[in-house]
């Protein structure tokens, strides 16, 4: 049964966070099968940790529609174990050596010629060790000797099979969570009858301007490091423009909505409320300066007219000088993490926190998505050289 499309990346995250006890239990159960006669139906039926996996029970019971007998459940486990073994090699059924998939099938007694044989031969009966060693190109005597990582080749094989099974269980749990989310009541049926779409449309108006502040502050700092004064001047003025739009939209949100951030998670609400304050706090602007910016962007609402005004308007020239001095105060090494005391990167960091938190809350509500949110293809530092040249005082140039 193929995994759901959306589950691969999510399964990786969840499998990391899942109980170490489950991983250890699966490893022990698979080890017990390998040490005995292999993954026979009878032996698997005695391994409760394998038989009780959610992905196994769902597959065997047609997702709860039937009540399967134990041997059917054990048969599903055997199929999943064989799938796990095959996952260890790109071409699992190739006849070339080494082949970890074939070695894993032999360890589980699922490789042709190994069914029902003991792991270690006795009384003249060959065991499975020779076959496992041959597929791994090891001497049988060294199959159980620890390597540099502390695991023997045989232990590594068993643990990798268990890891695949754990990831499959994680994928199943992701799918169950998604189904449960879709089955819960629609957002408008909450006690407050919150219109989430209208709320988030308003939130994302602010998000867009915060993104502009974050991106252009980053570009201003980058051009400063590249000793490109024209580019630095361009991004200083452009980031101030987006900051003015952010302040204007935030003020409108405060007046019309009371500044009330309504999100599915109260912790996220507080994070977003803190972020819109902390984006402003590290900047050199006073409340009067912020008011001047709001008035300016109302009168010069296009970036071209606003940038022109920063060259001609006395009040805006003063704010640009302050903004420029603030940005050039950043002394962070671009190859290292930003310094905690850097006020420019404090602003950038809180902008990122605002954007990420809002995206996470939207994804929580938007239960029609079947894939994780992809990474944006827009990389400002790569796109900047292809943008229009810096705007100047004279728009006719």
Secondary structure, 3 states (H helix, E strand, C coil): CCCCCCHHHHHHHHHHHCCHHHHHHHHHHHHHHHHCCCCCHHHHHCCHHHHCCHHHHHHHCCCCCCCCCHHHHHHHHHHHHHHHHHCCCCCCCCCCCCCHHHHHHHHCCCCCCCCCCCCCCECCECCCHHHHHHHHCCCHHHCCCECCCCCEHHHHHHHHHHHHHHHHHHHHHHHHHHHHHHHCCCHHHCCCCCCHHHHHHHHHHHHHHHHHHHHHHHHHHHHHHCCCHHHHHHHHHHHHHHHHHHHHHHHHHHHHHCCCCCCCCHHHHHHHHHHHHHHHHCCCCCHHHHHHHHHHHHHCCCHHHHHHHHHHCHHHHHHHHHHHHHHHCCCCCCCCCCCCCCHHHHHHHHHHHHHHHHHHHHHHHCCCCCCCCCCCCCCHHHHHHHCCCCCCCCCCC
